[in-house]
């Protein structure tokens, strides 16, 4: 509770200072990060996705191994960046289509910068899930 209050105070102070603005994107409003994986690897990649999300400060809220679906919320007390509190949706279709989509809000100086950071986060998570090493670091907001 205290962490959420502190995050709210920081958010309000930043907004009132005029240097940043709160921007929001809902799942489905932007282009997700996608990859095609071997259908036989769905469950293994889904399990890696769960571990990746935990490592990146996300808490799975809704997940289903048989459907290869995860909805997770980024902890505001674990990460301290402009995208803390975002939600990520990960789905792997029976055909092997992997989709990573981030939604939520963030404090940025422009909408373009915000959307670029969301895209970078999606790409980073996708790279970590499919096992590509050395993903690009997140840009600070």
GROMACS elastic network, one bead per residue, 0.5 to 0.9 nm:
[ bonds ]
;  ai    aj funct       b0    kb
    1     4     6  0.52426   500
    1     5     6  0.62872   500
    1     6     6  0.86861   500
    2     5     6  0.50222   500
    2     6     6  0.60934   500
    2     7     6  0.85493   500
    3     6     6  0.50502   500
    3     7     6  0.61096   500
    3     8     6  0.85656   500
    3    76     6  0.75286   500
    3    77     6  0.62042   500
    4     7     6  0.50387   500
    4     8     6  0.61620   500
    4     9     6  0.86676   500
    4    76     6  0.73002   500
    4    77     6  0.78650   500
    5     8     6  0.50481   500
    5     9     6  0.62322   500
    5    10     6  0.86933   500
    6     9     6  0.50772   500
    6    10     6  0.62410   500
    6    11     6  0.85365   500
    7    10     6  0.51484   500
    7    11     6  0.60632   500
    7    12     6  0.86302   500
    7    76     6  0.74799   500
    7    77     6  0.86122   500
    8    12     6  0.61186   500
    8    13     6  0.85086   500
    9    12     6  0.51994   500
    9    13     6  0.60679   500
    9    14     6  0.85277   500
   10    13     6  0.51136   500
   10    14     6  0.60674   500
   10    15     6  0.85201   500
   11    14     6  0.52646   500
   11    15     6  0.61538   500
   11    16     6  0.86173   500
   11    22     6  0.85051   500
   11   107     6  0.77095   500
   12    15     6  0.50806   500
   12    16     6  0.60425   500
   12    17     6  0.85337   500
   13    16     6  0.51926   500
   13    17     6  0.61885   500
   14    17     6  0.51761   500
   14    18     6  0.68707   500
   14    19     6  0.68298   500
   14    20     6  0.64166   500
   14    21     6  0.80037   500
   14   107     6  0.81368   500
   15    18     6  0.55586   500
   15    19     6  0.69885   500
   15    20     6  0.58150   500
   15    21     6  0.57555   500
   15    22     6  0.73065   500
   15   107     6  0.79584   500
   16    19     6  0.81037   500
   16    20     6  0.85630   500
   16    21     6  0.89712   500
   17    20     6  0.76265   500
   18    21     6  0.72302   500
   18   109     6  0.89130   500
   19   108     6  0.81756   500
   19   109     6  0.63704   500
   20   107     6  0.57068   500
   20   110     6  0.75622   500
   20   141     6  0.88728   500
   21   106     6  0.80105   500
   21   107     6  0.52637   500
   21   108     6  0.54804   500
   21   109     6  0.59276   500
   21   110     6  0.72368   500
   21   111     6  0.85577   500
   22   105     6  0.65103   500
   22   106     6  0.54897   500
   22   108     6  0.64818   500
   22   109     6  0.85604   500
   22   111     6  0.88120   500
   23   104     6  0.83564   500
   23   105     6  0.53973   500
   23   106     6  0.55095   500
   23   107     6  0.63306   500
   23   108     6  0.70454   500
   23   110     6  0.80862   500
   23   111     6  0.63462   500
   23   114     6  0.68248   500
   23   115     6  0.87667   500
   24   103     6  0.74805   500
   24   104     6  0.54731   500
   24   106     6  0.65283   500
   24   107     6  0.89727   500
   24   111     6  0.86745   500
   24   114     6  0.83480   500
   24   115     6  0.89689   500
   25    28     6  0.84026   500
   25    29     6  0.62783   500
   25    30     6  0.73384   500
   25   102     6  0.80876   500
   25   103     6  0.52607   500
   25   104     6  0.54518   500
   25   105     6  0.63868   500
   25   106     6  0.89965   500
   25   115     6  0.81060   500
   25   118     6  0.87574   500
   26    29     6  0.56120   500
   26    30     6  0.77961   500
   26   102     6  0.77522   500
   26   104     6  0.60586   500
   26   105     6  0.85646   500
   27    30     6  0.69821   500
   27    31     6  0.89974   500
   27    32     6  0.84978   500
   27    87     6  0.86302   500
   27    88     6  0.83358   500
   27    89     6  0.78809   500
   27   101     6  0.63412   500
   27   102     6  0.63061   500
   27   104     6  0.80851   500
   28    31     6  0.73324   500
   28    32     6  0.79370   500
   28   101     6  0.79080   500
   28   103     6  0.83845   500
   29    32     6  0.89970   500
   29   103     6  0.85134   500
   30   101     6  0.81790   500
   30   102     6  0.86402   500
   30   103     6  0.87284   500
   30   115     6  0.80462   500
   30   118     6  0.89261   500
   30   119     6  0.84141   500
   31    34     6  0.89120   500
   31   101     6  0.77399   500
   31   119     6  0.78707   500
   32    99     6  0.63692   500
   32   100     6  0.56492   500
   32   102     6  0.75324   500
   32   119     6  0.75028   500
   32   122     6  0.69263   500
   32   123     6  0.85538   500
   33    98     6  0.82354   500
   33    99     6  0.58839   500
   33   100     6  0.51570   500
   33   101     6  0.64891   500
   33   119     6  0.73878   500
   33   122     6  0.56030   500
   33   123     6  0.56967   500
   33   125     6  0.87040   500
   33   126     6  0.66416   500
   34    97     6  0.70955   500
   34    98     6  0.54781   500
   34   100     6  0.63361   500
   34   101     6  0.87596   500
   34   122     6  0.89422   500
   34   123     6  0.84094   500
   34   126     6  0.73975   500
   35    96     6  0.82303   500
   35    97     6  0.60372   500
   35    98     6  0.51176   500
   35    99     6  0.67695   500
   35   100     6  0.89046   500
   35   126     6  0.78262   500
   35   130     6  0.83889   500
   36    39     6  0.86720   500
   36    92     6  0.89140   500
   36    95     6  0.83168   500
   36    96     6  0.54938   500
   36    98     6  0.58810   500
   36    99     6  0.88246   500
   37    40     6  0.83938   500
   37    41     6  0.69342   500
   37    42     6  0.74419   500
   37    45     6  0.87114   500
   37    92     6  0.85660   500
   37    95     6  0.82722   500
   37    97     6  0.63340   500
   37    98     6  0.68184   500
   37   130     6  0.81596   500
   38    41     6  0.53369   500
   38    42     6  0.70420   500
   38    95     6  0.78634   500
   38    96     6  0.55425   500
   38    97     6  0.86574   500
   39    42     6  0.54665   500
   39    43     6  0.87625   500
   39    92     6  0.87003   500
   39    93     6  0.80797   500
   39    94     6  0.61394   500
   39    95     6  0.55627   500
   39    97     6  0.82492   500
   40    43     6  0.75983   500
   40    44     6  0.84390   500
   40    94     6  0.88640   500
   40    96     6  0.80140   500
   41    44     6  0.53247   500
   41    45     6  0.60169   500
   41    46     6  0.84389   500
   41    96     6  0.79385   500
   42    45     6  0.52782   500
   42    46     6  0.60017   500
   42    47     6  0.86316   500
   42    68     6  0.69201   500
   42    92     6  0.64040   500
   42    93     6  0.79483   500
   42    94     6  0.75688   500
   42    95     6  0.89758   500
   42    96     6  0.65405   500
   42    98     6  0.85923   500
   43    47     6  0.61369   500
   43    48     6  0.85603   500
   43    65     6  0.67767   500
   43    66     6  0.77394   500
   43    68     6  0.66248   500
   43    92     6  0.87203   500
   44    47     6  0.51523   500
   44    48     6  0.62521   500
   44    49     6  0.86037   500
   45    49     6  0.59952   500
   45    50     6  0.86704   500
   45    68     6  0.86998   500
   45    92     6  0.84792   500
   45   129     6  0.65142   500
   45   130     6  0.68375   500
   45   131     6  0.89558   500
   46    50     6  0.64319   500
   46    51     6  0.88840   500
   46    65     6  0.69983   500
   46    68     6  0.57467   500
   46    69     6  0.75185   500
   46    70     6  0.81798   500
   46    90     6  0.84068   500
   46    91     6  0.81902   500
   46    92     6  0.74345   500
   46   129     6  0.81437   500
   47    50     6  0.52050   500
   47    51     6  0.65550   500
   47    52     6  0.86674   500
   47    65     6  0.79329   500
   47    68     6  0.87364   500
   48    51     6  0.51434   500
   48    52     6  0.59906   500
   48    53     6  0.85312   500
   48   128     6  0.85186   500
   48   129     6  0.59048   500
   48   130     6  0.81681   500
   48   131     6  0.87073   500
   49    53     6  0.60240   500
   49    54     6  0.85630   500
   49    70     6  0.82872   500
   49    90     6  0.78996   500
   49   125     6  0.82729   500
   49   126     6  0.85932   500
   49   128     6  0.80172   500
   49   129     6  0.52338   500
   49   130     6  0.84426   500
   50    53     6  0.52596   500
   50    54     6  0.63399   500
   50    55     6  0.87184   500
   50    58     6  0.88979   500
   50    59     6  0.88384   500
   50    60     6  0.73081   500
   50    63     6  0.87901   500
   50    70     6  0.76438   500
   50   129     6  0.88250   500
   51    54     6  0.51729   500
   51    55     6  0.61822   500
   51    56     6  0.86372   500
   51   129     6  0.87746   500
   52    55     6  0.50599   500
   52    56     6  0.61468   500
   52    57     6  0.87560   500
   52    58     6  0.84936   500
   52   125     6  0.74412   500
   52   128     6  0.67045   500
   52   129     6  0.64750   500
   53    56     6  0.50321   500
   53    57     6  0.63203   500
   53    59     6  0.70265   500
   53    60     6  0.75725   500
   53    72     6  0.75287   500
   53    74     6  0.84738   500
   53    88     6  0.87974   500
   53   125     6  0.78007   500
   53   129     6  0.88749   500
   54    57     6  0.52694   500
   54    58     6  0.50416   500
   54    59     6  0.60654   500
   54    60     6  0.77207   500
   54    74     6  0.89809   500
   55    58     6  0.73328   500
   56    74     6  0.79923   500
   56    78     6  0.87617   500
   56    79     6  0.82052   500
   56   125     6  0.84153   500
   57    73     6  0.83427   500
   57    74     6  0.55456   500
   57    75     6  0.56624   500
   57    76     6  0.83562   500
   57    77     6  0.87857   500
   57    78     6  0.57900   500
   57    79     6  0.63600   500
   57    84     6  0.88593   500
   58    72     6  0.56870   500
   58    73     6  0.52112   500
   58    75     6  0.58146   500
   58    78     6  0.86561   500
   58    85     6  0.88156   500
   58    86     6  0.87584   500
   58    87     6  0.81366   500
   58    88     6  0.82321   500
   59    71     6  0.85206   500
   59    72     6  0.51468   500
   59    73     6  0.53002   500
   59    74     6  0.62146   500
   59    75     6  0.68445   500
   60    63     6  0.66187   500
   60    70     6  0.65996   500
   60    71     6  0.58009   500
   60    73     6  0.64815   500
   60    74     6  0.88074   500
   61    70     6  0.76545   500
   61    71     6  0.57504   500
   61    72     6  0.51817   500
   61    73     6  0.68986   500
   62    69     6  0.79394   500
   62    70     6  0.57501   500
   62    71     6  0.50233   500
   62    72     6  0.68327   500
   63    67     6  0.84257   500
   63    68     6  0.76097   500
   63    69     6  0.54844   500
   63    71     6  0.61829   500
   63    72     6  0.82665   500
   64    67     6  0.54270   500
   64    68     6  0.57567   500
   64    69     6  0.53359   500
   64    70     6  0.65862   500
   65    69     6  0.66031   500
   65    70     6  0.83339   500
   66    69     6  0.80504   500
   67    70     6  0.89944   500
   67    91     6  0.78932   500
   67    92     6  0.76754   500
   67    93     6  0.77145   500
   67    94     6  0.82730   500
   68    90     6  0.79265   500
   68    91     6  0.57330   500
   68    92     6  0.53680   500
   68    93     6  0.72337   500
   68    94     6  0.85651   500
   69    89     6  0.74598   500
   69    90     6  0.56223   500
   69    92     6  0.66250   500
   69    93     6  0.87495   500
   70    88     6  0.78747   500
   70    89     6  0.57133   500
   70    90     6  0.50899   500
   70    91     6  0.65368   500
   71    87     6  0.70195   500
   71    88     6  0.57670   500
   71    90     6  0.65623   500
   71    91     6  0.88768   500
   72    86     6  0.85154   500
   72    87     6  0.56058   500
   72    88     6  0.53684   500
   72    89     6  0.66680   500
   72    90     6  0.85934   500
   73    84     6  0.89032   500
   73    85     6  0.63180   500
   73    86     6  0.59223   500
   73    88     6  0.65184   500
   74    77     6  0.89339   500
   74    78     6  0.80730   500
   74    79     6  0.77760   500
   74    83     6  0.82586   500
   74    84     6  0.58596   500
   74    86     6  0.53657   500
   74    87     6  0.61421   500
   74    88     6  0.79217   500
   75    78     6  0.53594   500
   75    79     6  0.64555   500
   75    84     6  0.64386   500
   75    85     6  0.57860   500
   75    86     6  0.82539   500
   76    79     6  0.56304   500
   76    80     6  0.66858   500
   76    81     6  0.85839   500
   76    83     6  0.88571   500
   76    84     6  0.50621   500
   76    85     6  0.54310   500
   76    86     6  0.88869   500
   77    80     6  0.72519   500
   77    84     6  0.84118   500
   78    84     6  0.84179   500
   79    83     6  0.85631   500
   79    84     6  0.60371   500
   79    85     6  0.87744   500
   80    83     6  0.81329   500
   80    84     6  0.62979   500
   81    84     6  0.56133   500
   81   106     6  0.86770   500
   81   107     6  0.89874   500
   81   140     6  0.66620   500
   81   141     6  0.67933   500
   82    85     6  0.87920   500
   82   105     6  0.83524   500
   82   106     6  0.51109   500
   82   107     6  0.54127   500
   82   108     6  0.72122   500
   82   114     6  0.88361   500
   82   117     6  0.89471   500
   82   140     6  0.68756   500
   82   141     6  0.50123   500
   83    86     6  0.58532   500
   83   104     6  0.77959   500
   83   105     6  0.66889   500
   83   107     6  0.75384   500
   83   114     6  0.88340   500
   83   117     6  0.81460   500
   83   118     6  0.78828   500
   83   121     6  0.88799   500
   83   140     6  0.89677   500
   83   141     6  0.77976   500
   84   104     6  0.89331   500
   84   105     6  0.83389   500
   84   106     6  0.74404   500
   85   104     6  0.70657   500
   85   105     6  0.75174   500
   85   106     6  0.83621   500
   86   102     6  0.68037   500
   86   103     6  0.58064   500
   86   105     6  0.63844   500
   86   106     6  0.79783   500
   87   101     6  0.83257   500
   87   102     6  0.56639   500
   87   103     6  0.52069   500
   87   104     6  0.59422   500
   88   100     6  0.69817   500
   88   101     6  0.55482   500
   88   103     6  0.62669   500
   88   104     6  0.86363   500
   88   122     6  0.83272   500
   89    99     6  0.78322   500
   89   100     6  0.58509   500
   89   101     6  0.51627   500
   89   102     6  0.63986   500
   89   103     6  0.81799   500
   90    98     6  0.73209   500
   90    99     6  0.56105   500
   90   101     6  0.65142   500
   90   102     6  0.88890   500
   91    97     6  0.78771   500
   91    98     6  0.58094   500
   91    99     6  0.53079   500
   91   100     6  0.68728   500
   91   101     6  0.89137   500
   92    95     6  0.79619   500
   92    96     6  0.58823   500
   92    97     6  0.53874   500
   92    99     6  0.63713   500
   93    96     6  0.52128   500
   93    97     6  0.51490   500
   93    98     6  0.66409   500
   93    99     6  0.85110   500
   94    97     6  0.74660   500
   98   126     6  0.83760   500
   99   126     6  0.80381   500
  100   122     6  0.59275   500
  100   123     6  0.79861   500
  100   125     6  0.73961   500
  100   126     6  0.63722   500
  101   118     6  0.87216   500
  101   119     6  0.86313   500
  101   122     6  0.61317   500
  102   118     6  0.64913   500
  102   119     6  0.80494   500
  102   121     6  0.76811   500
  102   122     6  0.62979   500
  103   118     6  0.78935   500
  105   114     6  0.86190   500
  106   114     6  0.68324   500
  106   141     6  0.79332   500
  107   110     6  0.87223   500
  107   114     6  0.75530   500
  107   141     6  0.66261   500
  108   111     6  0.70516   500
  108   112     6  0.88564   500
  108   113     6  0.64928   500
  108   114     6  0.57035   500
  108   141     6  0.54764   500
  109   112     6  0.86529   500
  109   113     6  0.69173   500
  109   114     6  0.78610   500
  109   141     6  0.78711   500
  110   113     6  0.52461   500
  110   114     6  0.63734   500
  110   115     6  0.87960   500
  111   115     6  0.61364   500
  111   116     6  0.84728   500
  112   115     6  0.52098   500
  112   116     6  0.60749   500
  112   117     6  0.86167   500
  113   116     6  0.50617   500
  113   117     6  0.62164   500
  113   118     6  0.87142   500
  113   141     6  0.78438   500
  114   117     6  0.51342   500
  114   118     6  0.62736   500
  114   119     6  0.86452   500
  114   141     6  0.75681   500
  115   118     6  0.50192   500
  115   119     6  0.61063   500
  115   120     6  0.85246   500
  116   119     6  0.50835   500
  116   120     6  0.61132   500
  116   121     6  0.86281   500
  116   139     6  0.88231   500
  117   121     6  0.61227   500
  117   122     6  0.85834   500
  117   138     6  0.71515   500
  117   139     6  0.63271   500
  117   140     6  0.80006   500
  117   141     6  0.76074   500
  118   121     6  0.51254   500
  118   122     6  0.62134   500
  118   123     6  0.86268   500
  119   122     6  0.51038   500
  119   123     6  0.61618   500
  119   124     6  0.85612   500
  120   123     6  0.50513   500
  120   124     6  0.60212   500
  120   125     6  0.85833   500
  120   136     6  0.79248   500
  120   137     6  0.83300   500
  120   138     6  0.64801   500
  120   139     6  0.77056   500
  121   124     6  0.50294   500
  121   125     6  0.61459   500
  121   126     6  0.85024   500
  121   137     6  0.86383   500
  121   138     6  0.63980   500
  121   139     6  0.87116   500
  122   125     6  0.52583   500
  122   126     6  0.61264   500
  122   127     6  0.86162   500
  123   126     6  0.50472   500
  123   127     6  0.60801   500
  123   128     6  0.85918   500
  123   135     6  0.82147   500
  123   136     6  0.84546   500
  124   127     6  0.51382   500
  124   128     6  0.62316   500
  124   129     6  0.86308   500
  124   135     6  0.56385   500
  124   136     6  0.64249   500
  124   137     6  0.74954   500
  124   138     6  0.76732   500
  125   128     6  0.51308   500
  125   129     6  0.61168   500
  125   130     6  0.86808   500
  125   135     6  0.84685   500
  126   129     6  0.51057   500
  126   130     6  0.61786   500
  126   131     6  0.84232   500
  126   132     6  0.85786   500
  127   130     6  0.53982   500
  127   131     6  0.60299   500
  127   132     6  0.50431   500
  127   133     6  0.72987   500
  127   134     6  0.84826   500
  127   135     6  0.61490   500
  127   136     6  0.89749   500
  128   131     6  0.51076   500
  128   132     6  0.59169   500
  128   133     6  0.70210   500
  128   134     6  0.84644   500
  128   135     6  0.69776   500
  129   132     6  0.76913   500
  132   135     6  0.69662   500
  134   137     6  0.85178   500
  136   139     6  0.88621   500
